[in-house]
Amino acid sequence: MSVRRFSTLLIAGLSLGLASCGFTPMYGNGSAARGLENVRVETGEERVDFMLQEALLDAMGSRRAGDGRTLRTETELRATPLGIGADAIARRFAIRLSVDYQLVDDRSGDVLFAGSVSTEASYNASNAAYASQTAQLDAEERAAEDAADRITMQLARAARNGELW
């Protein structure tokens, strides 16, 4: 059997195996996040809130929301020094982002689902102020994207289990 034919058969077999096990992609058309694309997202007014909102909109595909459900979030952001050098100056920091969220029915005001997630991203501080600021902002963005992915997964799981609507 040729390598090309074997590769084709292997790919076809794996595709059938994934289809039969109930696998659904988390993102994209036909994803597990289907049904969340019409949810409106409300966050706070800090920079990390904006990054979280953008990441949630991307993860849920909810750029044209408006079916009467709103996801409301509250964030808490902390920076903790991790590595202290011989000169007693912190050189590595951890950004910890905690997000409490509620999915609310706009008509009745009922909370359909609530939860919380925590994420952490770290960065190295530099002697250059601009480099340190850029590294910190990058870590905050990574933490926000991770939190958005976790929230989306929790909501998708709840929707799949019939807990949302």
C-alpha positions in Angstrom: 0.0 0.0 0.0 1.4 3.4 -0.9 2.1 6.0 1.7 -0.4 8.4 0.1 -3.2 5.9 0.1 -2.4 4.9 3.7 -2.5 8.6 4.8 -5.8 9.1 3.1 -7.3 6.1 4.8 -5.9 7.1 8.2 -7.4 10.7 7.9 -10.7 9.3 6.8 -10.8 6.9 9.7 -9.9 9.5 12.3 -12.6 11.8 10.9 -15.2 9.1 11.2 -14.0 8.3 14.7 -14.3 11.9 15.9 -17.7 12.3 14.3 -19.1 9.3 16.1 -17.8 10.2 19.5 -19.8 13.5 19.7 -16.8 15.8 19.2 -17.8 19.4 18.4 -15.3 22.2 17.9 -15.5 25.0 20.6 -15.3 27.8 18.0 -16.6 28.4 14.5 -19.7 27.3 12.7 -21.4 24.3 14.3 -19.3 24.9 17.5 -20.2 24.1 21.1 -20.5 27.9 21.7 -23.5 28.0 19.3 -26.4 29.7 21.0 -24.1 32.2 22.7 -23.7 34.4 19.6 -26.7 36.5 20.5 -25.6 37.2 24.1 -24.8 40.9 24.9 -21.7 41.4 27.0 -21.4 44.1 29.7 -18.1 44.7 31.5 -16.6 47.4 33.6 -14.7 50.5 32.5 -11.1 49.5 33.1 -8.6 48.5 30.4 -8.7 44.8 31.4 -12.6 44.9 31.2 -12.4 46.1 27.6 -9.9 43.3 26.8 -12.2 40.8 28.5 -15.2 42.1 26.6 -13.4 41.9 23.2 -12.2 38.3 24.0 -15.7 37.2 25.0 -17.2 38.7 21.9 -14.7 36.9 19.7 -15.0 33.6 21.6 -18.8 33.6 21.6 -19.2 35.1 18.1 -21.6 37.6 19.6 -20.9 40.7 17.6 -24.6 41.2 16.7 -26.2 40.4 20.0 -29.7 41.3 21.0 -32.0 38.4 21.9 -32.6 39.5 25.5 -29.7 37.9 27.4 -26.8 39.8 28.9 -23.5 38.5 30.3 -22.4 40.8 33.1 -18.9 40.6 34.5 -17.0 41.9 37.5 -13.2 41.7 37.4 -10.4 41.9 40.0 -6.9 42.3 38.8 -3.8 41.9 41.1 -0.1 41.9 40.4 2.1 39.9 42.7 5.9 39.9 42.7 7.4 36.4 42.1 11.1 36.7 41.6 13.3 38.9 43.8 16.9 39.4 42.7 20.0 39.7 44.8 19.4 43.5 44.8 16.1 43.0 46.5 14.1 44.2 43.5 11.3 42.2 42.0 12.0 41.1 38.4 9.1 38.8 37.7 5.4 39.4 38.4 2.2 37.4 38.2 -1.0 39.0 37.0 -4.0 37.3 38.5 -7.4 38.1 37.0 -10.6 36.9 38.8 -13.9 37.3 37.0 -17.4 36.8 38.5 -20.1 36.6 35.9 -23.8 36.2 35.5 -25.9 35.5 32.4 -29.1 37.5 32.9 -32.5 37.3 31.2 -33.2 41.0 30.3 -36.9 40.6 30.3 -37.4 39.0 33.7 -34.1 40.0 35.4 -33.6 36.3 36.4 -30.0 35.0 36.6 -29.9 32.1 34.1 -26.3 31.1 35.0 -23.5 32.4 37.3 -20.0 31.4 37.8 -16.4 32.6 38.3 -13.0 32.0 36.8 -9.5 32.9 37.8 -6.5 33.1 35.5 -2.9 34.0 35.8 -0.2 35.3 33.4 3.3 36.3 34.3 5.9 38.7 32.9 9.4 39.8 33.5 10.1 43.4 34.5 12.9 45.2 32.7 15.1 48.1 33.6 13.5 50.0 30.7 10.2 51.5 31.8 8.5 51.1 28.4 9.5 47.4 28.1 8.2 46.7 31.6 4.9 48.5 30.8 4.5 46.6 27.5 5.2 43.3 29.2 2.6 44.0 31.9 -0.1 45.0 29.4 0.7 41.9 27.4 0.3 39.7 30.5 -3.1 41.4 31.3 -4.3 40.7 27.8 -3.3 37.1 28.0 -5.1 36.7 31.3 -8.2 38.3 29.8 -8.2 36.0 26.8 -7.8 33.0 29.0 -10.6 34.1 31.3 -12.9 34.7 28.2 -12.1 31.1 27.0 -12.9 29.6 30.4 -16.2 31.6 30.7 -17.2 30.6 27.1 -16.4 26.9 27.9 -18.5 27.0 31.1 -21.4 28.7 29.3 -21.2 26.3 26.3 -21.2 23.3 28.7 -24.2 24.7 30.6 -26.0 25.3 27.3 -25.2 21.8 26.0 -26.6 20.3 29.3 -29.8 22.3 29.0 -29.1 24.5 32.0 -29.4 27.9 30.2 -32.6 27.8 28.1 
